[in-house]
C-alpha cells in the first residue's frame, strides 16, 4: 500500500514536473535550453557556502544558497557576452564548468572537515533523492512549483511574444528586459526546486526533455505548454513511484528515464513530425513518383501507337521502375495487365496527361519569372492551382500554348 | 503646414564607438509614404530602430507626433525583417496576427472574439484569411511577409515602420503590400519603410529619405529623388549608378505615377 508520506512526495514531484515542463518549454523556444544545465550546476557552490556559513542542513537555507548562486550564474552568462567578445554559448559552458568545479572543490573541503552525515546530505544533491524527501520538503517544493507554473500560465500571452519576436514585443510596449529577467528567475527557481528530487546533474534533463518531446505533437504554443507540462508531471510521478518501490534506484535517474521514454516514443510515433510518419510520407512520395514515371512511359508509347508494353520494358530498360510501384499502379486502376503486356486504362492516361501538364507549367513558371518565391515550388504537386494563384496558372498555360503553336 | 509625424534632430548612433548614423536632421510629415533609401550598411535599419526607441542614440533627440520618444506612449505598427524570427516556432498564422492586439488588450487578459475578428479582418486585407490555421513554417516567404504586415495592421497604429517588406517576395505579395500601403495612405497614416528597389520608388512613395551614414537628402519624391542626390548616396558604384540613372530617366519622362507598367 502507498503510505500518505509517499502520496505527498508523489504530489510534490508531479507539481515539480509540471513546472519543469512549462519553464522548459519557454527555454526551448528561446533556444536557451543549455542555460538550464548551467544554472543547475551553478547551484552547487551556493549550497556549499550556505552550509559553511550557517552550519545548518535545513532545506530552506540550502535552497536560498542555491538560488542565489544560480542567479549569479545567470547574470554572468548574460553579462559576459555583452561586455566581452565571448559568445553566449561559450559563456554558458564556461560558467557551468567554473561554478560546478568550485562547488565540487567546496564540497570536498566540507567532506574533509565536517561530520560525515552533513557531507552525505550534500552528496545526495548530485543525484537527488525524491523518494527520501521529508513530507514538509515535498510540500514546500510542490507549492513553489505550482505558484511558478501558475505565473507562466497567467502570463503566457506576454511570454509568447517575448519568445517569438522580442523586438516586436518591445515596440508594442512590452518591458522586454523585465520579461527576460522573469524567465531567467523562473528557470533559476525551477532548477533549485528540482535539486532535492532530481539532483544537480540531471535537472537539465527534466527541464529540456518534456518540451522537446511535446514539440513533436503540436504546432501551437498553448498546446506545447500543456503537453510539456503533462509529460513533465507524468515523468515526475512515474519516476518517484518506481523509485519508492525500489530503494536501490535513485529517483533522479528514474524520473529522467521515464521522460526519456516519452521522448523516444514521440520521436518515433508522433503523427506529423515523428520519424515513422516522415519515413512513410517520403516513401509514399517516392512511390507516387515511380507510378508517374510508369504511366508516362505508357502514355508516350500509346502516342506512338503502341497500345501496350511488356512488363520487362517497364521494369527493366530505360524506365526501370520498381515492381512495387507497378503493382500499386495496377491496384489503383491506372494500368491493366494482360498476360505479359501492360496497357493504360482511361483513368491512367488521364492521370499521366495531368502530371505531364503540371510539369510543363512548373517548368514554364520557373523559367518565366525572375522573382520566384522558392518556397512555393513543389514539383510533385499535380494540382498546381493549390500552390499558385489561378490567374498565374492560366497565363502560364497560355504562354505554353503560344509557344507550341509557333514552333 | 502639415504636422510632422517624426522629427529627428542631431541624431548620432554608434555601435562600439563606430558611428552608424551621423548627425541626422529630418522631419517626416504626417500622412506620407516615405521610403528610406541607401546602400547596404547605410544605417537604414538603425534609423528605424531609433524611431522605434530600441536603440539609444549617442546624441540628439527624436519626437513622434510632437512627443519625445522617451515619453511617447504612441503605438507604432512594426514589420521587422523576415529573417528576424524563427519560422519553425509553434504558432499559427492567426496567433501571430493576434499579437498585434495585445498592447491594447493589456496584461493578463486573454484575446476574445473581438480580437479574433479584427485579426481575421487584417488577414483578409493581405489576402491570407484562408490560411489562418497554418503553422507559420508551412508558408512561403511572401506569405510570411504578409503575415507580418497583417500583424502590424492589427496594431491599428498612426505610424508604421517596415523593414524591407518588399525584399524577395513574389508578385502576389508585392501587390498585396502595395494595396495595404495605398489604404494606409488614404486613411492618412504615416508609413516609413526601408526600400531597396530604386525602380519602384517613384511609383510607390511620395516621400524619400536618402541615407548613407549621414542624411543626403529628404523630401517629396519629385524634388528629392534626383540623379545628383542618388550619386551622392551611392557614390561611384557602377551597377547601382545604371539603375539610378534608369530610375531618374523614368521620373523625368513618366512623371509621378507613370513608370513602365
Interface residues (C-beta under 8 A of the other chain):
Chain A: X29 X31 X154 X155 X157 X158 X160 X161 X163 X164 X165 X167 X168 X170 X171 X172 X173 X215 X218 X219 X220 X221 X224 X369 X371 X372 X373 X374 X375 X376 X389 X392
Chain B: X52 X53 X54 X73 X75 X76 X78 X80 X84 X85 X86 X89 X90 X91 X92 X95 X96 X99 X100 X102 X103 X105 X107 X108 X109 X110 X111 X135 X139 X140 X141 X142 X151 X155 X161 X168 X169 X170 X171 X172 X173
